Amino acid sequence: MLLSNVHIFKTVKLGIKRVCRNLSRKEKIKAAFMVVLFVTTFMISLLPEAAVAEVAISIEPKLGYVGDTIHVNGTIETPNGNYTIFFDEELVKSGTAVEMTVNDTFVVPHRPLGNYTVMLHDVEANKNVTASLTLKTKCYIKAVVPPPPNQLQEGMSTEIWVNVTGGEANTVYSANMTVKDSANETYWAITWLTNTTMIGSGNGSKTYPTDFGASAHTNYTGIYKIAFNETLAIGNFTVGLTNATEYYRFQFVGIQATGYQADESVWVNITFAGEDVISIQKNASIGGVIEAVWEVPGNASMGLYTVNITSAITNGTVKPVHDAQNFKIVKIPCQIQTKKLNGDILADVRVDVYNATREMVASNKTDKKGLASVLVEGGNYTFKASWAIELAAYVPVGTLVNQSIKEAPREPLVLWCWIASLNISISPPLPFINVTITYYDITESFETNMTGIWEIHRNMPTNISYTIQAQRYGFLFFNTTMKKLPAAMNTSWVNITITCPTYTMFIHVLDSKGLPIQNVEVAAYEWASGVAKPAESGTTDALGSVALTCLFGKYKIWVYNQNRTIVLNETVANLIEDQLFFVVHCKIFNVDLSVAVKDYFGNPIPSALVKVERGNVALEQKTGSNGKTSFENIIGGEVRISVDMNGKLCETRTIYLDETMMIVFKLDRYVMVAGYPLEITQFIACILLGMLIALFALALIYRRLRTRKVSEEKEKSL
């Protein structure tokens, strides 16, 4: 096929070339367009067609009865669309498809027999598809008996119900009801069922043995077979001697037998594992009824027991079916529900059951509803709850003591567990407090939030020992062991408050000379906070001391001058003990500064203006005749020292003044001349001027001397 298509394409191409030779340009364009259109159409025809989902349905089974479950499989056009299922135009199911697949079930409602339509409807596409279901007639028969483990006893009656579903509409059916006892004796009764009306269902009932003839009875133990028209429906019921087939310790076994002679003496024997348990002699009533009661003792063994009734007289009653029946002494089912102190359900709790001799007889784990089911033999029991804090470590969290269990409790026994969430708070509220809790081999650490609180939301056992420690800035201030947490009923949380202690620190402030400083402010700031507001502050007394009371912790200690403009010293104090004493040396307070000013040759310069500036504070003094000046008891730190001569700034220095010191300024541009400071340029100019005057004077002297000598020589020559 592919080779054929290629051949056709080549032939068409060759033909197009030949034709195009004789065409005009416009005609060639038209021809090319037609060729492209043809090729496009041809290629599209070769593409596979896209599959379109169609609505489809299949059902299983296709033949059924009222009440049957029908499986519906199908497809709809709408991906993940909504669908509905109808049976005989009645909506029986709705849902959402998985992509386009429908897989669902419905129960056949009451209808007369016949063929019915099952329709699958695609809601969004509004499309339907149908399948056919054939509905057939079905008959039922059932005896009304006590719920197990209770049972009918000899001499009792029962109602036998029959009904038809899927029958003819508006029809009254009759039923021949037969009962065959354990001795193969058969009894029957006819009953008419109610009209099936439009739903095709009818029912009726008779009481056995009352409605089944004068000879009908329930005098034999065993299975009684029942039938609807012999084969349309069958069933059975059981008649026994005891009022139940299972008992717990401390319960009463009610025994009844019929069909004996009036006042006939019989033995009622109960055996276990071939051994006699008890023998009771009874006389029949006027109606031939034997009645006896046995209370199951508290130490009765679990297992299978047998009751036998035999006549105690010669020529006594002998039944075709001997009066014998088995029954069991069983453990009592008991449910325990574990709850937290606030009443919430607590799951995954191990519940151990102990008898009166403290022997564990049962154990189970609670489910999501907090329920654990156990079997006990009847008696007094103690229930203990254990909570897993690790993979294999269980701790006791609750006990329900000495519960008398003689029958299955109607409601679960509530076992309160000492479990709650834990709230730890710091007083006063402090953030970033490191708290460590240790219980068993588990240690957990955390930090309090900004409100000084840490919450453990998970379930925490409250009746075990905890060691709790709290640290601030790495220093331990709380350490205690609690044998159990202070929990109470009807609470969700256990609240533990840790009080951060308050201690006093005594601060002694000294100046640079080791003398106490009076009336200066000492402020203590939290280590983790700024210095906008101190935690505590005070003013030193005459001895230079101040006492500050603060919370346990770490503090920045700042000492200010009297008007709080200068920080005299900064230090850190760890307030981790009461009555803490320490000394703060303010080395920049009350320091002495001496300044010496000298000229180029090291000679003292008097009357030089010396300025000492610290921040906005400036001190000025002139040097004395020795070129020195002193500033006493000033505040040091970073200071700026400058020297002025005749209103001119000569030199500036910045130093850190934290002790008494002498600063020498050598002004190389000045020279002291006759007690007056001259700049070096002026001094040099004076020297040069003096030298010039001296030279001029020497020249005049030399000239005079020369003139005198010439005159003397002339006089001699004359």
C-alpha positions as CSV (number, residue, x, y, z in Angstrom):
1,M,0.0,0.0,0.0
2,L,2.8,2.4,0.9
3,L,4.7,1.7,-2.4
4,S,1.5,2.2,-4.3
5,N,1.0,5.6,-2.7
6,V,4.6,6.6,-3.4
7,H,4.2,5.6,-7.1
8,I,1.0,7.6,-7.4
9,F,2.7,10.6,-5.8
10,K,5.6,10.4,-8.3
11,T,3.3,10.1,-11.3
12,V,1.3,13.1,-10.1
13,K,4.4,15.1,-9.6
14,L,5.7,14.3,-13.1
15,G,2.4,15.2,-14.7
16,I,2.3,18.5,-12.8
17,K,5.7,19.4,-14.2
18,R,4.7,18.7,-17.8
19,V,1.4,20.6,-17.4
20,C,3.1,23.6,-15.7
21,R,5.5,24.2,-18.6
22,N,2.7,25.5,-20.7
23,L,0.9,27.5,-18.0
24,S,1.1,31.2,-17.3
25,R,2.4,32.4,-13.9
26,K,-1.1,33.1,-12.6
27,E,-2.3,29.7,-13.7
28,K,0.7,28.1,-12.1
29,I,-0.1,29.7,-8.7
30,K,-3.7,28.4,-9.0
31,A,-2.5,24.9,-9.9
32,A,0.0,24.9,-6.9
33,F,-2.8,25.9,-4.6
34,M,-5.0,23.0,-5.8
35,V,-2.1,20.6,-5.5
36,V,-1.5,21.6,-1.9
37,L,-5.2,21.3,-1.1
38,F,-5.3,17.8,-2.7
39,V,-2.2,16.6,-0.8
40,T,-3.5,17.9,2.5
41,T,-6.8,16.2,2.1
42,F,-5.0,13.0,1.1
43,M,-2.7,13.0,4.1
44,I,-5.6,13.7,6.5
45,S,-7.4,10.7,5.1
46,L,-4.4,8.5,6.1
47,L,-4.5,9.7,9.8
48,P,-6.1,7.3,12.3
49,E,-9.5,8.4,13.5
50,A,-9.6,9.6,17.2
51,A,-11.6,7.2,19.4
52,V,-14.7,8.7,21.0
53,A,-15.9,7.1,24.2
54,E,-19.5,6.0,24.0
55,V,-22.0,5.4,26.8
56,A,-22.1,1.6,27.5
57,I,-23.4,-0.7,30.3
58,S,-23.2,-4.3,31.4
59,I,-24.8,-5.8,34.6
60,E,-24.1,-8.9,36.6
61,P,-26.2,-11.0,37.2
62,K,-28.8,-10.5,34.6
63,L,-31.3,-12.7,36.4
64,G,-32.0,-12.1,40.1
65,Y,-34.3,-11.6,43.0
66,V,-35.6,-8.7,45.2
67,G,-32.8,-7.7,47.6
68,D,-29.9,-9.0,45.3
69,T,-26.9,-6.8,44.8
70,I,-26.4,-6.0,41.1
71,H,-23.0,-5.0,39.8
72,V,-23.0,-2.3,37.1
73,N,-20.0,-1.7,34.8
74,G,-20.0,0.9,32.1
75,T,-18.5,4.0,30.5
76,I,-19.7,7.5,29.9
77,E,-18.5,10.2,27.6
78,T,-17.7,12.8,30.3
79,P,-14.3,12.3,32.0
80,N,-14.8,12.2,35.7
81,G,-18.4,13.1,35.1
82,N,-21.5,12.5,37.2
83,Y,-23.8,9.5,36.5
84,T,-27.0,8.1,37.8
85,I,-28.4,4.5,37.7
86,F,-32.2,3.8,37.4
87,F,-34.0,0.6,37.9
88,D,-37.5,0.6,36.3
89,E,-37.3,4.4,36.3
90,E,-36.5,4.5,40.0
91,L,-33.2,6.2,41.0
92,V,-31.2,3.6,42.8
93,K,-27.6,5.0,42.7
94,S,-25.5,8.1,41.7
95,G,-21.8,8.8,41.7
96,T,-18.8,10.1,39.8
97,A,-16.9,8.2,37.2
98,V,-13.2,7.4,37.4
99,E,-12.1,9.1,34.2
100,M,-14.9,7.6,32.0
101,T,-15.4,4.3,33.8
102,V,-18.4,3.4,36.0
103,N,-18.1,0.5,38.5
104,D,-21.0,0.5,41.0
105,T,-23.7,-1.6,42.7
106,F,-27.4,-1.3,43.7
107,V,-29.9,-3.4,45.6
108,V,-33.0,-4.6,43.7
109,P,-36.1,-3.0,45.2
110,H,-39.5,-4.7,45.6
111,R,-41.1,-5.4,42.2
112,P,-43.3,-8.2,40.7
113,L,-41.6,-10.8,38.6
114,G,-40.7,-9.8,35.0
115,N,-38.2,-8.1,32.9
116,Y,-36.9,-4.7,34.0
117,T,-34.7,-2.0,32.5
118,V,-31.5,-0.8,34.2
119,M,-30.4,2.6,32.8
120,L,-27.0,4.3,33.1
121,H,-27.3,8.1,32.6
122,D,-24.4,10.4,31.7
123,V,-25.5,13.6,33.5
124,E,-23.3,16.1,31.7
125,A,-23.7,14.6,28.2
126,N,-27.4,13.8,28.9
127,K,-27.0,10.4,27.3
128,N,-28.4,7.0,28.4
129,V,-27.7,3.4,27.9
130,T,-29.8,0.4,29.2
131,A,-29.5,-3.2,30.1
132,S,-32.2,-5.8,30.9
133,L,-32.7,-7.6,34.3
134,T,-35.1,-10.5,34.8
135,L,-36.7,-10.6,38.2
136,K,-37.8,-14.0,39.5
137,T,-40.1,-15.1,42.4
138,K,-38.5,-16.2,45.7
139,C,-40.0,-17.7,48.8
140,Y,-38.8,-17.5,52.4
141,I,-39.5,-19.2,55.7
142,K,-38.2,-18.3,59.1
143,A,-38.9,-19.2,62.8
144,V,-38.8,-16.3,65.3
145,V,-36.4,-17.4,68.1
146,P,-34.6,-15.6,70.9
147,P,-31.3,-14.0,69.9
148,P,-28.2,-16.1,70.6
149,P,-27.0,-17.4,73.0
150,N,-30.6,-17.5,74.3
151,Q,-32.7,-20.3,72.9
152,L,-36.2,-21.9,72.9
153,Q,-36.8,-24.4,75.6
154,E,-39.1,-27.5,75.6
155,G,-42.7,-26.5,75.9
156,M,-42.2,-23.0,74.3
157,S,-43.9,-21.9,71.1
158,T,-42.6,-19.9,68.2
159,E,-44.0,-17.9,65.3
160,I,-43.1,-19.1,61.8
161,W,-43.1,-16.5,59.1
162,V,-43.4,-17.1,55.3
163,N,-43.1,-14.5,52.6
164,V,-42.9,-14.2,48.8
165,T,-40.9,-11.5,46.8
166,G,-41.0,-11.0,43.1
167,G,-44.4,-12.7,42.8
168,E,-47.3,-11.9,40.5
169,A,-48.8,-8.5,41.2
170,N,-52.1,-8.4,43.1
171,T,-52.0,-12.0,43.9
172,V,-52.8,-13.9,47.2
173,Y,-50.5,-16.9,47.7
174,S,-51.1,-19.8,50.0
175,A,-48.4,-21.7,51.9
176,N,-48.3,-25.2,53.2
177,M,-46.1,-24.8,56.3
178,T,-44.6,-28.1,57.7
179,V,-42.6,-28.7,60.8
180,K,-40.6,-31.9,61.4
181,D,-39.3,-32.4,65.0
182,S,-36.1,-34.1,66.1
183,A,-38.1,-37.5,66.3
184,N,-39.1,-37.1,62.6
185,E,-42.7,-36.4,63.5
186,T,-44.2,-34.0,60.9
187,Y,-46.9,-31.4,61.5
188,W,-48.5,-28.9,59.0
189,A,-50.6,-25.8,58.7
190,I,-52.0,-23.8,55.8
191,T,-51.8,-20.0,55.7
192,W,-52.8,-17.4,53.2
193,L,-50.3,-14.6,52.5
194,T,-51.2,-11.0,52.2
195,N,-51.9,-9.5,48.7
196,T,-48.7,-8.9,46.8
197,T,-50.3,-5.6,45.4
198,M,-48.1,-3.8,42.9
199,I,-44.8,-4.6,44.7
200,G,-45.1,-8.3,44.2
201,S,-44.5,-9.2,47.9
202,G,-46.8,-10.9,50.4
203,N,-46.3,-12.5,53.9
204,G,-48.1,-14.6,56.5
205,S,-47.4,-16.5,59.8
206,K,-48.5,-19.3,62.1
207,T,-47.6,-20.1,65.7
208,Y,-46.1,-23.5,66.3
209,P,-47.2,-25.7,67.9
210,T,-50.6,-24.0,68.6
211,D,-51.7,-23.7,64.9
212,F,-50.3,-27.0,63.8
213,G,-52.8,-29.5,65.3
214,A,-53.5,-30.9,68.8
215,S,-50.6,-33.3,68.7
216,A,-47.9,-30.8,67.7
217,H,-45.4,-30.0,70.5
218,T,-41.9,-28.9,71.4
219,N,-41.3,-31.7,74.0
220,Y,-38.0,-32.9,72.3
221,T,-34.6,-31.3,72.3
222,G,-32.9,-30.9,68.9
223,I,-33.4,-29.3,65.5
224,Y,-36.9,-28.8,64.1
225,K,-37.0,-28.6,60.3
226,I,-39.5,-26.2,58.7
227,A,-40.5,-25.9,55.0
228,F,-42.6,-23.7,52.7
229,N,-44.5,-26.1,50.3
230,E,-41.9,-28.7,51.0
231,T,-39.2,-27.3,48.7
232,L,-39.9,-23.6,47.9
233,A,-38.1,-22.6,51.1
234,I,-36.6,-24.5,54.0
235,G,-35.3,-23.6,57.5
236,N,-35.0,-24.8,61.0
237,F,-35.1,-23.8,64.7
238,T,-33.6,-25.5,67.8
239,V,-35.3,-26.5,71.1
240,G,-33.2,-27.1,74.2
241,L,-33.4,-27.7,77.9
242,T,-31.6,-24.6,79.0
243,N,-32.6,-21.0,78.4
244,A,-29.2,-20.3,76.7
245,T,-26.3,-22.1,75.2
246,E,-23.6,-20.0,77.0
247,Y,-23.3,-18.7,80.5
248,Y,-20.9,-16.7,82.6
249,R,-19.9,-17.4,86.2
250,F,-22.6,-16.3,88.7
251,Q,-25.3,-16.5,86.1
252,F,-28.4,-18.7,86.6
253,V,-28.9,-21.7,84.2
254,G,-32.7,-22.1,83.7
255,I,-33.6,-25.7,82.9
256,Q,-37.1,-26.7,81.5
257,A,-38.3,-30.0,80.1
258,T,-41.8,-31.1,79.2
259,G,-43.7,-34.3,78.4
260,Y,-43.4,-36.0,81.8
261,Q,-46.1,-37.5,84.0
262,A,-47.7,-35.3,86.6
263,D,-45.6,-35.3,89.8
264,E,-43.0,-37.6,88.2
265,S,-39.6,-37.5,90.0
266,V,-36.6,-36.9,87.8
267,W,-32.9,-36.3,88.2
268,V,-31.3,-33.3,86.6
269,N,-27.6,-34.0,86.3
270,I,-24.9,-31.6,85.1
271,T,-21.5,-32.9,84.2
272,F,-18.2,-31.4,83.1
273,A,-15.4,-33.4,81.4
274,G,-17.2,-36.6,82.4
275,E,-17.4,-35.7,86.1
276,D,-20.6,-34.9,88.0
277,V,-21.0,-31.3,88.9
278,I,-24.4,-31.3,90.5
279,S,-27.5,-33.6,90.7
280,I,-30.9,-32.0,91.3
281,Q,-34.0,-34.1,92.0
282,K,-37.2,-32.5,90.8
283,N,-40.9,-33.4,90.5
284,A,-42.9,-32.6,87.4
285,S,-45.8,-30.2,87.7
286,I,-49.4,-31.2,87.0
287,G,-48.7,-30.3,83.3
288,G,-45.7,-32.6,83.2
289,V,-43.2,-29.7,83.2
290,I,-39.8,-30.1,84.9
291,E,-38.1,-26.8,86.1
292,A,-34.7,-26.4,87.7
293,V,-32.2,-23.6,88.3
294,W,-28.4,-23.9,88.8
295,E,-26.3,-20.9,89.7
296,V,-22.9,-21.1,88.1
297,P,-20.3,-20.8,90.9
298,G,-17.5,-18.2,90.9
299,N,-14.9,-20.9,90.5
300,A,-16.6,-22.8,87.7
301,S,-14.2,-24.0,84.9
302,M,-14.5,-22.7,81.5
303,G,-15.7,-25.2,78.9
304,L,-18.4,-27.6,77.8
305,Y,-21.1,-28.8,80.3
306,T,-23.8,-31.4,79.7
307,V,-27.3,-31.5,81.3
308,N,-29.2,-34.8,81.4
309,I,-32.7,-35.4,82.6
310,T,-33.8,-39.0,83.5
311,S,-36.8,-40.3,85.3
312,A,-36.1,-41.4,89.0
313,I,-39.0,-43.8,89.1
314,T,-39.7,-47.3,87.8
315,N,-41.6,-47.2,84.5
316,G,-40.8,-43.5,84.2
317,T,-41.0,-41.5,81.0
318,V,-38.7,-42.5,78.2
319,K,-38.7,-40.1,75.3
320,P,-37.8,-41.1,71.7
321,V,-35.3,-38.2,71.9
322,H,-33.4,-38.3,75.3
323,D,-33.4,-35.0,77.2
324,A,-29.7,-34.1,77.0
325,Q,-28.0,-30.9,75.9
326,N,-24.6,-29.3,76.0
327,F,-24.0,-25.7,77.1
328,K,-20.8,-23.7,77.7
329,I,-19.4,-21.7,80.6
330,V,-17.5,-18.9,78.7
331,K,-15.5,-15.9,79.6
332,I,-17.3,-12.5,79.8
333,P,-16.6,-10.0,77.1
334,C,-15.7,-6.7,78.6
335,Q,-14.9,-3.4,77.0
336,I,-12.7,-0.8,78.6
337,Q,-12.6,2.8,77.3
338,T,-9.5,4.9,78.1
339,K,-10.0,8.6,78.5
340,K,-7.8,11.6,79.3
341,L,-8.5,13.7,82.4
342,N,-10.5,16.1,80.3
343,G,-12.8,13.3,79.0
344,D,-11.2,13.1,75.5
345,I,-10.8,9.6,74.0
346,L,-7.2,8.2,74.4
347,A,-6.1,5.6,71.8
348,D,-3.1,3.3,71.8
349,V,-3.2,2.5,75.5
350,R,-2.2,-0.9,76.8
351,V,-4.8,-2.3,79.2
352,D,-3.8,-5.1,81.5
353,V,-6.3,-7.1,83.5
354,Y,-5.5,-8.6,86.9
355,N,-7.6,-11.0,89.0
356,A,-8.0,-10.9,92.8
357,T,-4.7,-12.7,93.3
358,R,-2.9,-10.0,91.2
359,E,-2.3,-12.4,88.3
360,M,-2.5,-10.8,84.9
361,V,-5.3,-12.7,83.0
362,A,-5.8,-10.5,79.9
363,S,-4.2,-7.6,78.0
364,N,-5.2,-5.6,74.9
365,K,-4.6,-2.2,73.3
366,T,-7.2,0.4,72.8
367,D,-8.3,1.4,69.3
368,K,-9.0,4.8,67.8
369,K,-12.2,5.0,69.8
370,G,-10.3,4.3,73.0
371,L,-11.8,0.8,73.3
372,A,-10.1,-2.4,74.3
373,S,-12.0,-5.7,74.4
374,V,-10.9,-8.5,76.9
375,L,-12.4,-11.8,78.1
376,V,-12.6,-12.5,81.8
377,E,-14.0,-15.5,83.7
378,G,-16.2,-13.5,86.1
379,G,-15.1,-12.1,89.4
380,N,-13.3,-9.1,90.7
381,Y,-10.7,-7.5,88.4
382,T,-8.4,-4.5,88.4
383,F,-7.6,-2.8,85.1
384,K,-4.3,-1.0,84.6
385,A,-3.5,1.4,81.8
386,S,0.0,1.9,80.4
387,W,1.2,4.6,78.0
388,A,4.1,4.1,75.6
389,I,6.6,7.0,75.9
390,E,9.2,5.1,73.7
391,L,9.0,2.2,71.3
392,A,9.3,-0.4,74.1
393,A,8.8,1.7,77.3
394,Y,5.4,1.8,78.9
395,V,4.5,3.8,82.0
396,P,1.4,3.3,84.2
397,V,-1.1,6.1,83.7
398,G,-4.3,4.8,85.3
399,T,-6.0,2.1,87.4
400,L,-9.6,1.0,87.8
401,V,-9.6,-1.0,91.0
402,N,-11.6,-4.1,92.1
403,Q,-14.4,-4.1,89.5
404,S,-17.0,-6.9,90.0
405,I,-17.6,-8.5,86.6
406,K,-20.5,-11.0,86.7
407,E,-22.0,-10.2,83.3
408,A,-21.1,-8.3,80.2
409,P,-21.2,-4.6,81.0
410,R,-23.8,-2.7,79.0
411,E,-21.5,0.2,78.7
412,P,-17.7,0.2,78.5
413,L,-15.9,0.6,81.7
414,V,-14.2,4.0,81.8
415,L,-10.5,3.9,82.7
416,W,-9.3,7.4,83.5
417,C,-5.7,8.0,82.4
418,W,-3.5,10.6,84.0
419,I,-2.6,12.1,80.7
420,A,-2.6,15.8,79.8
421,S,-0.7,18.4,77.9
422,L,1.9,20.4,79.7
423,N,2.2,24.2,80.0
424,I,5.3,25.7,81.5
425,S,5.4,29.4,82.2
426,I,8.0,31.7,83.7
427,S,7.0,34.3,86.4
428,P,7.5,37.1,85.6
429,P,7.1,36.3,81.9
430,L,10.6,36.0,80.4
431,P,11.5,34.9,76.9
432,F,14.4,32.8,75.8
433,I,14.5,30.8,79.1
434,N,16.0,27.4,78.4
435,V,13.9,24.8,80.1
436,T,14.9,21.1,80.3
437,I,12.5,18.3,81.4
438,T,13.7,14.8,82.1
439,Y,11.5,11.7,82.6
440,Y,12.6,8.1,82.4
441,D,15.5,8.3,79.9
442,I,14.1,11.1,77.9
443,T,15.4,14.6,78.0
444,E,13.8,17.5,76.1
445,S,14.9,21.1,76.0
446,F,13.2,24.2,74.7
447,E,13.1,28.0,75.0
448,T,10.1,30.0,76.2
449,N,8.4,32.3,73.7
450,M,8.0,36.1,74.1
451,T,5.3,35.6,76.7
452,G,7.5,33.3,78.8
453,I,5.5,30.2,78.0
454,W,6.2,26.8,76.4
455,E,3.5,24.3,75.6
456,I,3.9,20.6,75.1
457,H,0.7,19.7,73.2
458,R,1.2,16.0,73.0
459,N,0.0,13.5,75.7
460,M,2.2,13.5,78.7
461,P,1.9,11.1,81.6
462,T,1.2,13.1,84.8
463,N,1.7,10.5,87.5
464,I,5.4,9.8,86.9
465,S,8.5,11.6,88.1
466,Y,9.9,14.7,86.2
467,T,13.0,16.7,86.7
468,I,12.6,20.2,85.5
469,Q,15.5,22.7,85.1
470,A,15.5,26.3,83.9
471,Q,18.5,28.4,82.8
472,R,18.9,32.0,82.0
473,Y,21.9,33.1,79.9
474,G,23.3,29.6,80.6
475,F,23.0,29.9,84.4
476,L,20.8,27.5,86.3
477,F,18.2,29.1,88.5
478,F,15.5,26.4,88.9
479,N,16.1,22.6,89.5
480,T,13.4,20.4,91.0
481,T,12.2,16.9,90.8
482,M,8.4,16.3,90.9
483,K,7.2,12.8,91.8
484,K,4.1,13.6,89.7
485,L,2.7,16.6,87.9
486,P,-0.1,18.6,89.6
487,A,-2.9,17.3,87.4
488,A,-6.6,17.3,88.2
489,M,-9.8,15.8,86.7
490,N,-11.7,17.7,84.0
491,T,-8.5,19.5,82.8
492,S,-6.7,19.4,79.5
493,W,-3.5,21.1,80.7
494,V,-1.1,20.8,83.6
495,N,0.2,24.2,84.4
496,I,3.7,24.6,86.0
497,T,4.9,28.0,87.0
498,I,8.7,28.6,87.4
499,T,9.5,31.7,89.4
500,C,12.7,33.5,88.5
501,P,14.3,34.6,91.7
502,T,15.1,38.3,92.5
503,Y,18.5,39.0,93.9
504,T,20.3,42.1,95.3
505,M,23.7,43.3,94.1
506,F,25.8,45.9,95.9
507,I,27.9,48.0,93.7
508,H,30.8,50.1,95.0
509,V,31.9,52.9,92.6
510,L,35.5,54.2,92.8
511,D,37.2,57.0,90.9
512,S,40.6,57.0,89.2
513,K,42.3,57.6,92.6
514,G,40.5,54.7,94.3
515,L,38.2,57.1,96.2
516,P,34.3,56.5,96.4
517,I,32.2,58.5,94.0
518,Q,29.1,60.0,95.4
519,N,25.8,61.0,93.7
520,V,26.5,59.2,90.4
521,E,23.8,57.0,88.8
522,V,24.3,53.3,88.4
523,A,22.0,51.6,85.9
524,A,21.5,47.8,85.3
525,Y,20.3,46.9,81.8
526,E,19.1,43.4,80.7
527,W,21.9,41.7,78.7
528,A,19.6,40.8,75.8
529,S,17.9,44.2,75.7
530,G,19.0,47.7,74.7
531,V,19.9,50.6,77.0
532,A,16.8,52.7,76.5
533,K,15.3,51.7,79.9
534,P,17.2,50.1,82.7
535,A,15.8,47.2,84.7
536,E,16.9,49.0,87.9
537,S,18.9,52.1,88.7
538,G,20.1,54.0,91.7
539,T,22.4,56.8,93.0
540,T,25.5,56.2,95.0
541,D,25.6,57.3,98.6
542,A,28.4,59.1,100.5
543,L,30.4,55.8,100.5
544,G,30.0,55.5,96.7
545,S,27.7,52.5,97.1
546,V,24.3,51.6,95.7
547,A,22.1,48.5,96.0
548,L,20.1,47.2,93.0
549,T,17.4,44.5,93.1
550,C,17.0,42.6,89.9
551,L,15.9,39.3,88.5
552,F,18.4,36.4,88.2
553,G,20.3,37.0,85.0
554,K,23.1,38.8,83.2
555,Y,23.2,42.6,83.2
556,K,25.1,45.5,81.6
557,I,26.2,47.9,84.4
558,W,26.6,51.5,83.3
559,V,27.8,54.3,85.6
560,Y,26.8,57.9,84.7
561,N,28.1,61.2,85.9
562,Q,25.9,63.5,88.0
563,N,23.9,65.0,85.1
564,R,23.8,61.7,83.2
565,T,25.6,63.0,80.2
566,I,28.7,60.9,80.4
567,V,29.1,57.1,80.8
568,L,31.9,56.8,83.3
569,N,32.2,53.0,83.0
570,E,30.6,50.0,81.4
571,T,30.8,46.4,82.8
572,V,28.9,43.1,82.9
573,A,27.6,41.4,86.0
574,N,26.2,37.9,86.3
575,L,23.6,38.1,89.0
576,I,23.4,34.4,89.9
577,E,23.5,34.7,93.6
578,D,22.0,36.9,96.2
579,Q,23.9,39.7,98.0
580,L,26.4,39.9,95.1
581,F,29.1,42.5,95.8
582,F,31.5,44.0,93.3
583,V,33.5,47.2,92.6
584,V,33.3,49.4,89.6
585,H,36.5,51.4,88.9
586,C,35.7,54.6,87.0
587,K,39.2,55.3,85.8
588,I,38.2,58.3,83.8
589,F,36.6,60.1,86.8
590,N,38.6,62.6,88.8
591,V,41.8,62.3,86.7
592,D,44.6,65.0,86.7
593,L,46.1,66.2,83.4
594,S,49.3,68.3,83.2
595,V,50.2,70.0,79.9
596,A,53.7,71.5,79.2
597,V,54.4,73.8,76.2
598,K,57.9,74.2,75.0
599,D,59.6,76.1,72.1
600,Y,61.9,74.9,69.4
601,F,64.8,74.7,71.8
602,G,62.9,73.1,74.6
603,N,62.4,76.3,76.6
604,P,59.1,76.7,78.4
605,I,56.5,78.9,76.7
606,P,54.4,80.9,79.2
607,S,50.9,82.3,78.5
608,A,50.1,79.6,75.9
609,L,46.3,78.8,75.9
610,V,45.6,75.1,76.5
611,K,42.1,73.7,75.8
612,V,40.8,70.3,77.0
613,E,37.6,69.3,75.2
614,R,35.3,66.3,75.9
615,G,32.1,66.3,73.9
616,N,30.5,69.6,74.4
617,V,32.5,70.5,77.5
618,A,35.7,72.5,77.1
619,L,38.2,73.7,79.8
620,E,40.8,76.5,79.1
621,Q,43.9,77.5,81.0
622,K,47.2,79.4,80.2
623,T,50.6,78.1,80.9
624,G,52.6,79.7,83.7
625,S,56.1,81.0,83.6
626,N,57.4,77.4,83.6
627,G,55.3,76.7,80.4
628,K,53.0,74.3,82.3
629,T,49.3,74.1,83.4
630,S,47.2,71.5,85.2
631,F,43.6,70.4,85.0
632,E,42.6,68.6,88.2
633,N,39.7,66.2,88.9
634,I,38.3,66.2,85.5
635,I,36.3,63.5,83.6
636,G,38.6,61.7,81.2
637,G,37.9,59.3,78.5
638,E,38.5,60.4,74.9
639,V,39.6,64.1,75.1
640,R,40.9,66.6,72.6
641,I,43.8,68.8,73.7
642,S,44.8,71.9,71.7
643,V,47.4,74.7,72.2
644,D,46.9,78.3,71.0
645,M,49.6,80.9,70.7
646,N,48.5,84.5,70.1
647,G,45.1,83.3,68.9
648,K,46.6,80.8,66.5
649,L,46.0,77.1,66.8
650,C,49.4,75.4,67.0
651,E,48.7,71.7,67.7
652,T,45.9,69.3,68.5
653,R,46.0,65.9,70.0
654,T,43.2,63.3,70.9
655,I,44.0,60.9,73.7
656,Y,42.2,58.5,76.0
657,L,42.6,59.8,79.5
658,D,42.1,57.2,82.1
659,E,44.9,58.1,84.5
660,T,46.9,61.1,85.7
661,M,49.4,62.0,83.0
662,M,51.7,64.8,81.6
663,I,51.4,65.8,78.0
664,V,54.2,67.8,76.4
665,F,53.6,70.0,73.4
666,K,56.8,71.1,71.6
667,L,56.0,74.0,69.3
668,D,58.8,73.9,66.8
669,R,57.6,77.0,65.1
670,Y,58.2,79.2,68.2
671,V,61.3,80.4,70.0
672,M,61.3,82.3,73.2
673,V,63.3,85.6,72.8
674,A,63.6,87.9,75.8
675,G,60.6,86.2,77.4
676,Y,58.5,86.7,74.3
677,P,57.6,84.0,71.8
678,L,58.6,84.5,68.3
679,E,57.8,82.4,65.3
680,I,60.9,80.8,63.9
681,T,60.6,82.9,60.7
682,Q,60.6,86.1,62.7
683,F,63.5,84.8,64.7
684,I,65.6,84.1,61.6
685,A,64.7,87.5,60.1
686,C,65.9,89.2,63.2
687,I,69.2,87.3,63.1
688,L,69.7,88.1,59.4
689,L,68.9,91.7,60.1
690,G,71.4,91.8,62.9
691,M,74.1,90.2,60.8
692,L,73.4,92.8,58.0
693,I,73.7,95.6,60.5
694,A,77.0,94.2,61.8
695,L,78.4,93.8,58.3
696,F,77.4,97.3,57.5
697,A,79.1,98.5,60.7
698,L,82.2,96.5,59.9
699,A,82.3,98.0,56.4
700,L,82.2,101.5,57.8
701,I,84.9,100.8,60.3
702,Y,87.0,99.2,57.6
703,R,86.6,102.2,55.3
704,R,87.5,104.7,58.1
705,L,90.5,102.7,59.0
706,R,91.5,102.5,55.3
707,T,91.1,106.2,54.9
708,R,93.1,106.9,58.0
709,K,95.9,104.7,56.8
710,V,96.1,106.3,53.4
711,S,96.2,109.7,55.0
712,E,99.0,108.6,57.3
713,E,101.0,107.2,54.4
714,K,100.6,110.5,52.5
715,E,101.8,112.5,55.5
716,K,104.9,110.3,55.8
717,S,105.6,110.8,52.1
718,L,105.5,114.5,52.5
